[in-house]
Amino acid sequence: MGMGKNIAIRHLIAKRAAQEIKEGMVINLGIGIPTLVADYIPEDQHVLLHAENGILGTGPTPAEGEENPMLCNAGGFPVSVKAGASYFDSAIAFAITRRGKLDMTILGALEVSQTGDLANWIVPGKRVPGMGGAIDLAQKAKRVVIVTNHCNRQGKSKIVKECVLPLTAKACVDLIITERAVMEVTGSGLILTEVMEPYTIEEVIESTEADLLISNQIKWVKG
């Protein structure tokens, strides 16, 4: 896969995820594809983006050359801020999360199980900077949306029956969005609700390890 196509896929996923954001929400965006979601939130939609490093009110990615070296998100990437944004220390940022004040968090994933278990912080044997706020976010946000490539670099499904990697949290995920599909985690199972063109239902099923139920109101989404 070319780098340009990969970038386009990341933006496709982020654009679809932005549709999950509703007026008035307080949202945390994780590192990677989730950070791109901020670029697809309509300017007239009033929401507050929360960052674990102590900002409430971050905005879209700043234009190249207009970055403020003093402003970054939890991943260390440049951010902009909206009028009325506030700054505080990480203790308050985590208190906001742990008290359940976040309406939604959008996170990346290494694996997601069909029952909503999430693994997104470590591959054993590989160096990582740490889990950050992922555990708190996955357990305490009112809604957890996962954005991820459907398959890993080895071509294996990241949507699995059971996670084999160390878990971030159990049964925490509400919705999974990939470049191929949108899947809702329910008590009855993992329901395929949307298919991203040009993929077909059969192709999504073949490339998914988890068991999928097919919604009787399934939608096709243009890429």
Secondary structure, DSSP 4 states (H G I P E B T S, - for coil): --HHHHHHHHHHHHHHHHTT--TT-EEEE-SSHHHHGGGGS-TT---EEEETTTEEEE-SPPPTT---TT-B-TTS-B--EEEEEEE--HHHHHHHHHTT--SEEEE--SEEETT--EE-S--TTS--S--TTHHHHHHHSS-EEEE--SB-TTS-BSEESS--SPPSBSS---EEE-SSEEEEEETTEEEEEEEETT--HHHHHHT--S-EEEEEEEEEE--
